[in-house]
């Protein structure tokens, strides 16, 4: 190598460059890294051992076989999905807390604390799950997860529902309370959609 050339490893020829200076032909060398011009090699010194000597090094993207690419893609997809499911679990826990908080505020304003807490604890995670099902219908997404709930949509929905419930309670009738709560939820979800589009 002068200082670049070719090396043969397991019957395959690779572009390589010497780590330092000239290496004669048919000299035993060891791969110590990978550079822009190919593998980086070093003369084998029988008195020294090299860390990781004899272990496989990662191939460049251009030299990967389709099966290697498929394995790498599967590992990356699995990591993305694991992170996604963890985020969804955290999302459900947070929505339960937010639902209880919203229920507490509505209950405090309407003197219906226990029913409001129960509704908040059920409604917020339910809204969160519903946004995930709606996102599942989005065919344009390249994310490997099909169920992708939105904390923003759920929070805006519960905020609208809470405001609607407080306004509806002012009328003093349960049907009015339900209508205002539903209207507030719809308005909150519509506003969150607007925020996403802007």
N, C-alpha and C positions, 0 to 999 in steps of 0.2 A: 504494500500500500504506500502510496506516495502523496499525501497521507490518506487518500481515498481510493476505494477499489471495490472488490467483491469478496465475500466470504461464503463458504459452503457449510451449512448446518443441517444435519440429518438429510443430506442429499438435495437440499434446496439452496439456491443461490440468492444472496441478499446484497443490496448496496450497503457499503459500510465505510467508515472512516476511522483512522487510527486515533486513539486518545492523545498520543504524542509521537510525532515524527514518523519516520519510515519503518515499515515492517516488511521483511523479505517474504517471497512467495513460499507457500507450504509451511509457514510457521504456525505453530499451535497458538491460538489466541482465545480470549474469553470475551463475551459480550458484557459490557458494563453499563450500557444505557442505550438510549435512542435519541438521535439528533435530527436536524432538518434533512441531512443528506442520507439518512438511513441509520443503521446500527452503529454504535460506538464500541470499538473493540480495544483490548489491551493485550500485550504480549503476556503469555502465561509465565509466571515466575515460579519455578518448582519449590522455592523456599517460602513462598507466601500463599496464604489462602485468601480468596476474595469472598466477601459477603455475598450470599445468594448465588454463588457459583453453581451452575448446573440447573438452576430453577428457570422455568419459563418466564419470559418477559411478555408484556402485553403487546399484541400486534397493533399496527396502525390501522386506522379506519379503512384505508384503501386496500389493505391486505387481508381484511377479515372475510371469512367465508359467509355465505348466507346463513348457515346454521349458527355461527358465532354471533352474527347480527341479531338473529331471532332470540338467542339466549339473552343477550344484553338488553334487547327491547323488553323481553318478558320480565327480567329482573327490575328494570326501571319502572315498568308498568305496575309491578307488584309493590314497589316502594311508594309510588304515587298513590295507589289504592290504600295502602296501610296508613299513610299520612291523612288521606281523605277521610277514611272511616274514623280515625282518631278525632279529627276536626268535627265530624258529625256528632260523635259522642259528646264532645265538649259543648257543641252547639245545643244539643238536647238538654244538657245539664243547665246551661245558661238560660235557655228559654223557660225552663221550670222556675228558676229564680226570678226572672223578669216577670213571668206570669203571676207568681205569688205577690211580687211587689205591686204590679198593676192592680191585681185583685184587692190588695190591702188598701191602696189609694181609693179605688172605687168604693170598697166597703166602708171606708172611713167617711167618704163624702155622702154615701147613701144610707148609712146605718144598717147595711146588710153585709157585715164583715165576713161571716163564715161562707155564705153562698158565693160572694164575690171572690174569696180566696180559692174556693173549689173550682169555679169557672175559670179564673185566671190560670190556675195550675194545669187545667186541662186544655184550655183554648190556645195558650201560647205554644206549647209543644205541638199541638195539632196544626196550628197555622204553619209552623216551621216544617212539619212533615208534608203538608200540602204544597208548600213552595218547592220542596224537593221533587214531588210528583209532577208538578207543572214543568220544572226544568228538565225532567226526564223526556218530555215531549219535544224538546228542542233538538232537532236532528243535525243542526249545523255545528254543534259543539264537538270539539276534538278531544275533550277530557274523557279518559277511559271510564270514569264513574258515571253511571246513568242516574243515580239518585244524588242530586246536589241541592240541598235546601239552602235557602237564603235567610240569613239572620236579619238583614235589612228589611226584607219584605215582612217577615214575621213581627219585627219590632214596630214597623209602621202600622201593620194591621192591628196589633194589640193596643197601640197608642190611640188609633182611631176608635177602636171598640171601647176603650176606657172613657174617652171624651164623650162618645155617643151614649154610653151607659149613664154617665153623670148628667148629661143634658136630658136624656130620656127620663131619668128619675125625678127630675124637676116637675114633670107633669103628674107624677104620683101614681101612674097606672103601669102595671106590668107589661101589657102589650106595647105601650109607648116606649118603655125601657128596652124591650127586645128589638123593636124597629130601629130605634136610635143606635143601639149597639151594632146591629147588622149594617146600617148605613155608615156608621163610623169606621167599621172594619173595611168596607168596600172603598171608602174615601182614602183611608190609610194605605191600602194596597195600591190604589190608583196613583197616589202621590209617590210611593216608592218606585213604581214603574216609571213615572216621569223622571225621577231623580236618576234612574239607571240610563234613561235615554239621553239625558242632557250631558 
